[in-house]
């Protein structure tokens, strides 16, 4: 049991013994720097079950702990806050308990039920862009955090590979492509197809102008533009299984899939399973029939089918059109059920989708519950805010998005510029430098995005993210590299601490290290990589304060030196483990 757990148990025992009160929980917080103490118990919430003066209550509980709990050295009470000082031996015992640095804080699978995490889910008419990057980084990291907390995890995506937007790219390529391919142009397939999506929009706007000049209203022109009507006809042919259209669709989609895989590899994410909308868009209709029988759904006079959620504070939601065709909700119902069929051990799912879809997922989860699926209670929408740039909002149709591949390269280039200014890589080969620039650039990008609470909107500034000072990825990577330098110089082996008087900076580091498994579990429960990112920053700040105030390699005794080197090693491993669940690499040298 960790320190906080042990203290909670003993505070509850004290409350029972002293006041015959059963505390439902004990609230802890870090002790403020101006007071003596290592951890603080907040007394005020206890007043719900213990009547009296909070200062007196705190003093009585504090004295009980000193008299009965060996790890408690002293206490003081400030208003309603009980500040507790912990014996050094407790921290040394914790230090010695970390047997395997490489896996500290990372749990083995301990849950029979798996979690499926969906992320990315792009359209096949354009390359991945900055908006996708936040989605991918969040989904991948949450999957890794859930795994680290002891869950079995499947990573998946549903690729939106059908619809009018796909036909727009296909039609533009037919009209303007002259048979060019990724091989003939040297372009990644997703970029090539994306260019034709932009080309369609350009031609469409020209036709609208012409129709308006011929006397049509803007709304009429938008509906009657010949290129749009032709794209709609192409979609009808695809749905009817026209051989030529389907062959073109398969060819161009494959170009995009291949391009996506390159981007995923570059950004360092992976998937266990792929679903395709072209294969799932008809799923769900059978469950609409079942829901009609059980009263979950109702049919209107025109034949359309609805789910009335007004009693649940929502509205009526259509699940089948009057002509019998499915809507997105129908498809999502069917896809969720299909995933459970494919992976029977899945007990819950996480959907990484932007916050503009908040309402959609409220409705989806509620309908699945009403249909009687027990696992629907364990569905979670990982809702996130958009990513803005200093220059404003991105627009795919106009080609003003920040391409993910270009962004990754820009981050590496920026890392190169800054690293050259610092001038610390003179003994690196060109290949080593190139690899390091990518590690720093990607680390900066990922950390900048993941340190922010998912629900908040982000204004992304590439140069600000690659600052070697402050709450940034490179600052943390640099500290890790500094620790590796200490380890190389010390040539130390594993060390068991005993009979050491801890410096306050050493004690603070050990307190932070002890929190890591708790932070992992909290981040898993809250689906928030930001908790891991900001914990790591706090740990690194504490290490740098320790490094500046306590001599490591020049310690007064060999025992002290060995302890401080071993402590540094454990901090380095924790940084590495924390960054690994964020999908960020750490370099041994910088």
ROTOR-381130 format. One record per residue (C-alpha): x negated, y negated, z. Coordinates in steps of 0.2 Angstrom, whole numbers, padded with zeros to 4 digits, always signed. Each point is the difference from the previous one (the first is absolute). Layout:
N
XYZ...
END
This chain:
590
+0000+0000+0000-0007-0017-0004-0002-0014+0012+0016-0009-0003+0010+0017+0002-0009+0004+0016+0004-0017+0007+0018+0000-0005+0002+0017+0009-0008-0007+0016+0010-0016+0000+0016+0010-0002-0006+0011+0015-0004-0016+0010+0018-0008-0004+0008+0017+0006-0011+0001+0016+0001-0018+0005+0018-0005-0006+0009+0016-0004+0002-0007-0018-0001+0009-0016-0008-0011-0013+0005+0005-0018-0016-0007-0007-0015-0011+0005-0005-0015-0011-0019-0003-0002-0010-0014-0008-0018-0005-0002-0007-0010+0015-0002-0018-0004-0019-0005-0001+0001-0012+0015+0006+0014+0012-0010+0015+0007+0007+0016-0007+0000+0013-0014+0019+0002-0003+0015-0009+0007+0017+0007+0006+0014-0012-0003+0011+0000+0016+0015-0010-0006+0009+0014-0010-0001+0011+0017+0012-0013+0008+0015+0009-0009-0003+0015+0012-0011-0007+0014+0007-0015+0009-0012-0013+0008-0014-0012-0003-0010+0005-0016-0017-0005+0008+0004+0010+0016+0005+0015-0011-0016-0001-0010-0011-0001+0015+0008+0015+0008-0001+0010-0016-0018-0005-0003-0005+0005+0018+0008+0017-0003-0010+0002-0016-0016-0004+0009+0004+0012+0014+0006+0014-0010-0007+0000-0018-0019+0002-0002-0002-0009-0016+0007-0016+0007-0014-0011+0008+0009-0016+0005+0015-0011-0004+0006-0018+0000+0018-0007-0002+0003-0016-0010+0019-0005+0001+0008+0016-0007-0015+0008-0008-0010+0014+0009-0018-0001-0007-0009+0017+0003-0019+0003-0001-0005+0017-0005-0015+0010+0006-0014+0001-0012+0000+0019+0001+0017+0001-0009-0007-0009-0015-0015+0011+0000+0011+0016+0002+0010-0007-0016-0017-0003-0009-0006+0018+0003+0017+0007-0005-0002-0006-0018-0008+0016-0006+0002-0002-0019-0003-0018-0005+0005+0004-0018+0018+0004+0004+0003-0011+0015+0018-0006+0000+0005+0011-0015+0012+0014+0005+0002+0017-0008+0017+0004-0007+0011+0003+0015+0018-0001-0007+0009+0013-0010+0010-0013-0010-0008-0009-0013+0002-0018-0006+0001-0005-0019-0007-0017-0003+0005-0008-0017-0010-0015-0007-0005-0008-0016+0015+0005-0011-0005-0011-0015+0009-0003-0017-0009+0008-0015+0001-0016-0010-0015-0010+0008-0015+0002+0010-0001+0000+0019-0001-0018+0007-0003-0008+0017+0017+0003+0006-0002+0019-0003-0017-0002+0009+0009-0005+0016+0012+0014-0002-0013+0014-0004-0012-0006+0014+0015+0000+0013+0007+0016-0005-0017+0009-0001-0006-0007+0017+0017+0004+0009-0002+0018-0007-0018+0001+0007+0006-0007+0017+0014+0013+0001-0013+0013-0004-0012-0006+0014+0014+0000+0012+0003+0018-0003+0013+0001-0013+0000+0010-0016+0002-0012-0014+0004+0001-0019-0004-0015-0011+0012-0003-0014+0006-0012-0013+0015-0001-0012-0006-0007-0017+0013-0011-0008-0003+0007-0018+0017-0003-0008+0012-0015-0004+0001-0016-0010-0017-0007+0006-0009+0016-0007+0009-0002-0017-0005-0018-0001-0019+0005+0000+0003+0015-0012+0010-0011-0013-0013-0014+0001-0014+0013-0003+0010+0007-0015+0002-0018-0007-0017-0008+0003-0012+0015+0005-0007+0005-0017-0002+0017+0008-0013-0005+0013-0004+0011+0015-0010-0001+0016-0014+0008-0009+0000-0011-0015+0001-0016+0010-0011+0005+0015+0014-0005+0012+0007+0010+0014+0017+0007-0005+0010-0010+0013-0008-0016-0006+0004+0003-0018+0018+0004+0003+0001-0015+0012-0006-0011-0014+0015+0006-0011+0012-0004+0014-0006-0018+0000+0000+0000-0019+0019+0006+0001+0004-0015+0011-0009-0012-0011+0010+0006-0016+0016+0001+0010-0002-0019+0006-0003-0005-0018+0016+0009-0006+0010-0009+0014-0007-0017-0006+0006+0004-0018+0017+0006+0005+0003-0015+0011-0006-0011-0015+0013+0009-0011+0014-0005+0013+0001+0013+0013+0000-0003+0018-0015+0005+0010+0010+0014+0009+0006+0006-0017-0017-0001-0008-0008+0010+0014+0013+0014-0002-0001+0000-0020-0018-0001-0003-0004+0013-0013-0015+0007+0009+0009+0003+0016+0015+0008-0009-0013+0012-0008-0008+0004+0016+0017+0004+0007+0003+0012-0014-0017+0008+0003+0005+0003+0018+0017+0008-0006-0011+0011-0012-0011+0005+0014+0015+0005+0011+0007+0010-0015-0017+0009-0002-0005-0007-0016-0016+0010-0005-0010-0015-0007+0004-0012+0014-0003+0013+0013-0017+0004-0008-0005-0018+0000+0006-0002+0018-0011+0015+0005-0015-0006-0009+0000-0018+0007+0005+0006+0018-0015+0011+0000-0011-0014-0004+0007-0009+0015-0002+0015+0011-0018+0002-0005-0003-0019+0004+0008+0001+0017-0011+0015+0005-0016-0011-0004+0007-0014+0011+0005+0012+0014-0017+0007+0000-0008-0017+0000+0010-0006+0015-0002+0016+0009+0017+0008+0002+0008+0016-0004+0016+0010-0001+0006+0017+0004+0016+0000-0011+0007-0010-0015+0018-0003-0004+0006-0007-0016+0016-0010-0002+0003+0008-0017+0002+0016+0010+0009-0006+0015+0013-0013-0007+0013+0013-0002-0002+0007+0018+0013-0004+0013+0016+0002-0010+0004+0017+0007-0001-0008+0018+0012-0013-0005+0013+0014-0004-0004+0007+0017+0002-0017+0009+0017-0002-0009+0006+0016+0008-0006-0005+0017+0006-0018+0000-0017-0008+0000+0004-0007-0017+0017-0007-0008+0005-0001-0018+0008-0016-0007+0014-0001-0013-0013-0002-0014-0009+0016+0004-0015-0009+0008-0006+0008+0017-0004-0011+0015-0007+0002+0018+0010-0012+0012-0013-0006+0013+0010-0015+0007+0003+0008+0017-0019+0002+0001-0003-0019-0003-0004+0002-0019+0011+0000-0015+0007+0012-0013-0014+0008-0011+0003+0007-0017-0008+0018-0002+0007+0005-0017+0007-0011-0014+0017+0002-0008-0008+0008-0015-0008+0013+0012-0018-0007-0002-0011-0001+0015-0007-0016+0008-0017-0002+0009+0008+0005+0017+0006+0016-0008-0017+0004-0006-0008-0004+0017+0012+0011+0009-0004+0015-0012-0019-0004+0001+0000+0000+0019+0009+0017+0001-0011+0007-0014-0016-0004+0010+0007+0010+0015+0003+0014-0012-0017-0001-0007-0009-0002+0017+0012+0009+0014-0012-0005+0014+0003-0019-0003+0009-0007+0014-0001-0018-0004-0004-0012-0014-0008-0018-0001+0004-0010-0015-0013-0014-0004+0011-0013-0009+0000-0019+0000+0012-0009+0011+0012-0005-0014+0006+0018+0002+0004-0001+0018+0019+0001-0002-0002+0015-0013-0009+0010+0012+0012-0003+0015+0014+0006-0012-0010+0015-0006-0004+0006+0018+0018-0002+0006+0007+0009-0015-0012+0015+0003+0005+0000+0018+0018+0001-0004-0003+0014-0012-0006+0010+0015-0019+0001-0003-0008+0001+0017-0017-0006-0007+0008-0016-0005-0002-0006+0018-0019+0000-0004+0000-0011-0015-0010-0016+0001-0001-0015-0012-0018-0007+0000+0006-0017-0005-0013-0013-0004-0001-0018-0006-0006-0006-0017-0018-0005-0004-0002-0018-0007-0016-0008-0007-0005-0018+0002+0006-0003-0018+0017+0006+0003+0012+0015-0004-0005+0013-0012+0011+0005-0015-0003+0016-0009+0010-0004-0016-0011-0016-0003-0016+0009+0003-0004-0011+0015-0003+0014+0013-0016+0004+0009-0005+0017-0008-0006+0012+0014-0015+0006-0010-0005-0018-0003+0002-0004+0018-0011+0015+0006-0013-0006-0012+0002-0018+0006-0002+0005+0018-0016+0010-0004-0007-0016-0010+0004-0011+0015-0009+0012+0012-0015+0000-0012-0001-0019+0000+0001-0002+0019-0012+0015+0003-0013-0008-0012+0002-0017+0010-0004+0010+0016-0015+0008-0008+0000+0016+0010+0000+0013-0014-0017-0002-0008-0006+0018+0003+0016+0007-0008+0001+0008-0017+0012-0007-0012+0012+0015+0002-0001-0002+0019+0004-0018-0002+0015+0003-0012+0007+0014+0012-0002-0012+0015+0009-0015-0009+0015+0011-0004+0000+0007+0018+0000-0018+0007+0012-0007-0013+0013+0014+0003-0002-0001+0019+0003-0018-0001+0016+0002-0011+0007+0014+0011-0004-0008+0016+0007-0017-0005+0017+0008-0005+0001+0013+0014-0004-0011+0015+0016-0009-0003+0017+0007+0007+0008+0008-0015+0016-0010+0002-0009-0016-0003-0003-0008-0017-0019-0002-0004-0009-0014-0009-0015+0009-0007-0016-0010-0002-0015+0012-0007-0014-0012+0006+0007-0002+0017+0002+0019+0002-0019+0003-0004-0006-0011+0015-0014+0009+0010+0007-0009+0016+0017+0001+0008+0014+0012-0002-0005+0008-0016-0005+0017-0007-0018-0005-0004-0003-0007+0018+0005+0017+0007-0010+0010-0013-0015-0011+0004+0002+0004+0018+0001+0019-0004-0016-0002-0010-0009-0009+0014+0004+0015+0011-0007+0012-0012-0016-0010+0000-0001+0001+0019+0002+0019-0001-0013+0002-0014-0013-0010+0011+0004+0009+0016+0000+0018-0007+0011+0004+0015+0009+0017+0003+0017+0002+0009-0001-0006+0018+0010+0004+0016+0003-0015+0011-0002+0001+0019-0004-0012+0014+0000-0015-0011+0005-0017+0006+0011-0007-0014-0003-0017-0007+0017-0009-0002-0003+0000-0019-0003+0019+0000+0016+0002+0011+0010-0011-0012-0006+0011-0015+0005+0016+0009+0017-0007+0004+0003-0004-0018-0006+0017-0006+0012+0008+0012+0014-0009-0009-0003+0007-0017+0011+0016+0001+0014-0010+0007-0001-0013-0014+0000+0014-0013+0016+0007+0008+0008-0018+0001-0004-0003-0018+0008+0016-0005+0016-0003+0009+0001-0018-0007-0007+0004-0017-0012-0014+0001-0018+0000-0006-0002-0017+0007-0001+0007+0018-0015+0010-0006-0008-0014-0009+0001-0013+0014-0005+0013+0013-0016+0003-0010-0003-0018-0001+0001-0002+0019-0011+0015+0002-0013-0008-0011+0001-0016+0009-0003+0009+0016-0015+0009-0007-0008-0016-0007+0002-0008+0017-0008+0015+0008-0014-0001-0013-0004-0018+0003+0001+0001+0019-0008+0017+0004-0017+0007-0007+0003+0016-0008-0017+0006-0006-0009-0010+0013+0009+0006+0015-0008+0000+0017+0000+0020+0001+0000+0014-0012+0017+0005+0008+0008-0017-0003-0007+0000-0018+0006+0018-0004+0017-0005+0007+0002-0016-0010-0006+0008-0016+0013+0014+0003+0013-0013+0004-0004-0009-0016+0001+0017-0010+0018+0003+0007+0005-0017-0005-0006+0003-0017+0009+0016-0002+0016-0008+0006-0001-0014-0012-0003+0013-0014+0015+0010+0006+0011-0015+0001-0005-0006-0017+0002+0017-0008+0019+0000+0004+0001-0017-0008-0009+0007-0015-0015-0010+0002-0018+0006-0002-0014-0006+0011-0018-0002-0006-0015+0006+0010-0010-0015-0006+0004-0018-0005
END
